[in-house]
Amino acid sequence: MVKRSLLVKGKPLGRNAPTHPSVRIEDKRDFEHERAQLTEAINRFAVGGPAGATRHPHFFFGAMTPAEWSAFTYIHLDHHLRQFGV
């Protein structure tokens, strides 16, 4: 139901949604380095498109097609960019 509301209906991610412990980062990071890594990942993704998306199951949604991964990656990144006013 949640996957459908995000990927089919285009509903944005909600505020204050909990972060899964497996992806939580709690140590200090160098902002410029992290930004460079994100930029590189976005460029790789833009070149590869859905075919370049992972085929690993999502920890919450389970199995996802490359097109679903592609859409979810966009939704998730957009959520965080909006969160920080970018």
C-alpha positions in Angstrom: 0.0 0.0 0.0 2.8 2.4 0.9 4.8 1.5 -2.2 1.8 2.1 -4.4 1.0 5.5 -2.9 4.6 6.6 -3.5 5.3 5.0 -6.9 1.9 5.0 -8.6 0.0 7.9 -7.0 3.2 10.1 -6.6 2.6 10.9 -2.9 5.7 12.4 -1.4 7.5 10.9 1.5 6.0 11.9 4.8 7.8 14.1 7.4 9.4 12.5 10.4 9.3 9.0 8.9 11.6 6.8 10.9 15.0 5.8 9.4 15.7 2.1 9.2 18.6 1.2 11.5 20.5 -0.4 8.6 20.8 2.9 6.8 21.2 5.3 9.7 24.5 7.2 9.8 25.5 8.4 13.2 29.2 9.2 12.8 30.6 12.5 11.7 31.0 13.0 7.9 32.9 15.5 5.8 30.1 17.4 4.0 32.2 18.2 0.8 33.2 14.6 0.4 29.6 13.3 0.9 28.3 15.9 -1.6 30.9 14.8 -4.2 29.9 11.2 -3.7 26.2 12.1 -4.1 26.9 14.1 -7.2 28.8 11.1 -8.6 26.0 8.7 -7.8 23.4 11.0 -9.4 25.5 11.2 -12.6 26.0 7.4 -12.7 22.3 6.9 -12.2 21.4 9.5 -14.9 23.6 7.7 -17.4 22.5 4.1 -16.4 18.8 4.9 -16.0 16.5 2.2 -14.6 18.7 -0.5 -16.1 21.5 0.7 -13.8 19.4 0.4 -10.6 20.0 -2.3 -8.1 18.1 -5.5 -8.1 18.4 -6.1 -4.4 15.2 -6.2 -2.4 14.3 -3.0 -0.5 14.4 -3.5 3.3 10.8 -2.3 3.6 9.2 -2.7 0.2 10.8 -6.1 -0.7 11.4 -7.0 -4.4 11.3 -3.9 -6.7 11.8 -3.7 -10.5 14.5 -1.4 -11.8 11.8 1.1 -12.9 10.4 1.1 -9.3 13.9 1.5 -7.9 14.5 4.4 -10.3 11.3 6.2 -9.3 11.9 5.6 -5.6 15.4 6.9 -5.8 14.1 10.1 -7.3 11.4 10.4 -4.6 13.8 9.7 -1.8 16.4 12.1 -3.0 13.8 14.8 -3.6 12.5 14.3 -0.1 15.9 15.0 1.4 16.7 17.9 -0.9 13.4 19.5 0.1 14.1 18.7 3.8 17.3 20.8 3.7 15.9 23.5 1.4 18.0 22.6 -1.6 
